[in-house]
């Protein structure tokens, strides 16, 4: 069945936006979990979250302080941030509206329900008290939608474009969550943090590296929170039952081919989607090169030499190249 390029692109972005909503909820949840897990004297620097996601320029246009409330508002409720949960839900709804004939009615209805839930509840999630329940509900909405897609969509081009968008978005966000972990995980200090967001994300991360030479005494707690944010703790424990160490966690989240949120698994699933689409040579070559880059990574060596930051930066560049290959192959011509 042929498909117009604009329809294919909207379905692809529908998949990306739905995954972005869930992953943004998970990313903010990481910080909420750590707040609960860390001993009271330790505090978090919320500007690290802005730096890791590359959002410093957009954030500093609207806010002067990178404190908890401002950062949470930016990622949850700020409609001027195109990657916020509210903005992503609006974009997902608009894309779904324009391709309603290509998706089951239950998906369109579920996206509308999510949109209404966000309108009614996002303001209450800005305070810490109601945030965890809100984020859990958002994640549940997204997973329900993904389940409806898996159970009710024909395995045609529309389904493969939808999944391709989801898996590329998921790989990108998992790499960013790993980046949070390796950039001092969540830079903390004894006493009250007064660090404000300033400059570009790369400069902020470099400062975090320079200032954080000593390992946090709460490393295991922090990495467990990273794993929990991706619902990965139990699966990690099946492989490494006795300890939670940085190199093993990072290796698991980047290179495990069986865990569905690991970067390697996402890329292999993306590769499978692309194989079902026509004229796929460029995109398949691009994803194969990225898979090889992940499989050949020396995680322990990168962490020991503080090379993980640059490695993940390069990985995210490759994700952008993957998106460019998909766009140029299918969205600029008829499918």
N, C-alpha and C positions, 0 to 999 in steps of 0.2 A: 504494500500500500504506500503510495506516494504521500508526502507531507510537505506543506509549505515551510520554508525556512523560518519564517516568523513564528509559526506554530511550534516547530521543534525547539526554537530558542526559548519560548515562553514556558514550555513544559520542562526543559532543562533548568531554567531559573526557578520554576516552582519547586523542583527538587532541592535546589541549592538553598532557597530561602527557608523551606521547612527545616532542613538540617541546620541552618544557621540559627534559627530560633532555639532549637534544642541545645545546640552546642554553646550558644551564648549563655543560656540558663545554666549549663554545666560549668562554664568557666567562672561565672559569678558565684556559683555554689561552692567551688573550690575554696574561695576566700571565706565564705560563710562557715564551711566545715572547719577550716583551720582556726578561725576565731573561737570555735567551741573547743577545739582540741588542745590549743596551746596553753601553757601555764599563764596565769594572769599578768606577770610582768612583761611578757613578750607582746609586741604589737606589730601590726602589718603596715607596710608602706603601700598604699593603694595606687600610687603612681606607677608601680611596677606593672600592674595590669594594663594601664594605658600604654606603656612603652612596649610591652611584649606584643600587643595586638597592632602596633603601628598606628595608633590613633591619636598621638600627641598633638599634631597640628589641629585636627578637628576639635579635640577636647579643649585646648587652650584658647580657641576662639570664643568659647562659651563660658568657661569657668576659670577662676583665678586660683583655686585651691583644689588639689587632687585628694580630697578627703573621702571618707567612705560614702557619705550621702551623695556627693556630686558624682563620683565614679559610678555608683549603683544607678543613679538617675540616668546617666549618660548611656549605660548599656541596656537598661530596662525600658525607660519611658521617654527618652529624648527623641522626638520625631525629626530633629535636624541631623541626627546621627543615622545614616542609612543602614548601619549594621545593628542598631538597637533592636530589641525584641519587638517593640511596637512597630517600628518602621519595616522590619522584615515581614511581620505579619500582614501589614498593609500591602506590601509588594506581592507576597504569596497570594493573598486574596485577589488582587487585581489580575495576576497571571492566571489564576484558576478560573476567574470569571470569563476571561477571553478564550479559554480552551475547554469550556464546560462540556462540549460535545465529545471530548477526547478522554474524559475522566469519569469514573462512577459518581453518581449523585451523592453518595455517602461521603465522598472526599470533599466535594464542594460544601456540603452541609457541615462537615467537621471543621473545615477552615473557617466558616462563618461562626461556628460556636466558639472557636479559639479567639477569633477577633472580638466577639462580644465579651468573653471572659477577661481579656486583657483590658478592654475599656473600663470594665467594672471594678477591676482589682489591682491594676498595676500601681496606682498611687499608694495603696496600703502596703505594697511590697518594698517601698523605699525605706521604711523602718525595719530594723533587724528582726523585730518580733514576728512579723508576718511573712518575711521573705522566704524562708525555707519551704513553707507550705505552698506558696505561690510558685516558686521555681519547680518544685516537684510536680505540681499540677500542669504546668506548661510542658514539662518533659513528657508527662503522661499523655497529654493531648497529641503531641508530635508522634509518639510511639504508636498511639492508636491509629493515627492517619497512615503511618507507614504500614501497619498491619493490614489496614483496609486496602491499600494499594496492592500489597503482595497477594492478598486473597481474592481480589476482584478485578484486576486489570489483565487484559490479554497481553501475552508476551510478544508485543509488536514493537515498532520503532518508538512509539510514545513511551512505553514502559521502560525501554532501554535508555532513552534520553533522560527520563525522570531519575532513574537509578544512577546514571553517570553523574548528574549534577549532585546528587546526595553524597556519593562516595568521594568525589573530588573535594567537596566542602568539608566532609568529615575528616579526610586526611589532613587538610590544611589546619583545621582546628585542633586535632590531636597533636600536631607538631607544635602548635602555639602553647598548648597546655604543658607539653614537655619543656618548652622554652621557659615557661614560668618556673618549672622545677629547677632547671639548670642555672637560671639567673638568680642564684641565692634562694631559690624556690620562692619564698615570699620574704623579701628583705625585712628583717625585724630588728628592733633595738630594745634594750631594757629602758623602760620609761616611755614617755609619750613621744611619738614620732611627729616631727614637724616638717617632714620633707614635702615639698610641693613639686608639681609637675612642671618641667620646663625643658625647652629644646626638643630635638628630634628623638625618636625612640631609640635609635642606635646609640646616640650620645648618652642617653639615660642608662642604657644597659651597660655601656662601658664603665660609667661611674659606679654602677652596682658591682661590677666585677672588681674594680680597683678597691672599693671600700670594703668588700666582703671576703677578704682572703681567708678568714677563719671560718671553719664549718660551723653551721648552727648545731647546738647541742640537741635540737629537736628535729634532726634530719629525718628520722624514721617516722615521726608523727606527720611531718610535712608531706613525705612521699606517700604515706598511706592515704592522706587526703587527696592527693593527685589521683591515685588509683581509684578511690571511691567516686570521685567526680566523673569518671568514665565507666563506673560500675565494673571495674577491672580487678578489684582487690581479691575476690574469691578465685577468679581465674588465675591471677598471679600466684596466689597461695598454693594452687594445685601444682605449679611448677617449682616454686621456691617456698616451701612451707615454713622455714625457720627464721627468715630474716627479710628485711626490706631495705635494700641498698640501692644507691643511685644508679650504678652501672647496670644492675639487673632490671630495675624498673624501666629505665630508658630503653634498654635493649628489648624488653617485652613490648613496650608501647610503640616502638618504631618498627621492630623487625619480626614480631610474631605473626605467622601467616594464618593462624587459626582464630585469633581473637578479633571480633568484627570491628573494633574501633582502633586496632593497631594500624599504623600507616601502611605497612606491607600488605595487610589484608585488604584495606580500602583500595589500594592501587591495583591489586590483582582482580578485585571485583569490578573496578572501573575498566580494566583491560577486557574482561569478559563481556561487559556491556558493549564496548566499542566493536568487538568482533561480530556482533549481530547487525551492525550498521554498514551501509554501503560506503565505498570510497574511503576506507578507514586506514589506509597505509600510513599517512603522516601521523595521525593520532596514535596508532599502535606503536610506531617507532619511538615516539616521544614518551609514551607511558612505559615502554620497555626499558628505556634508558634510565628513567627515574626509579623503576623497580630495582634495577641493577645497582644504582647509587645507594639505595637503602640496604639491599642485601649485603653489599660489600663494606658497609660502615664498620669501623673498629670503635665500638662505643666506649670501651674502657680507655682506649688511647685518646679519644677525643675529649673525654671528661678530664683525664689526667693532665692534658696539655691545654685545657680551657679552649678547646676548639669546637665544642658543641654549639656555641652561639653562631659561629660562622657557618657551620654545617647546616643548621636549621635555616639560617638565612638563605643559603643556596638551595635548600630543599623547597622553600617557599617560592623562590624564583622559578624553579622547575614546575611547580604547580601552576604558576601564572603562564608558563609556556605551554603547559597542557591545555589550559583553558583557551589560549590563543589558537592552538592547533584545532581544537573542537570548533571554535567559532569560525575560523577561516574555512574549514571543510564543510560544515553543515549549515551554518547560519547566514552565510553570505551568498548561498545559492540554494536552489530548491533541493529538497531531500528526496 
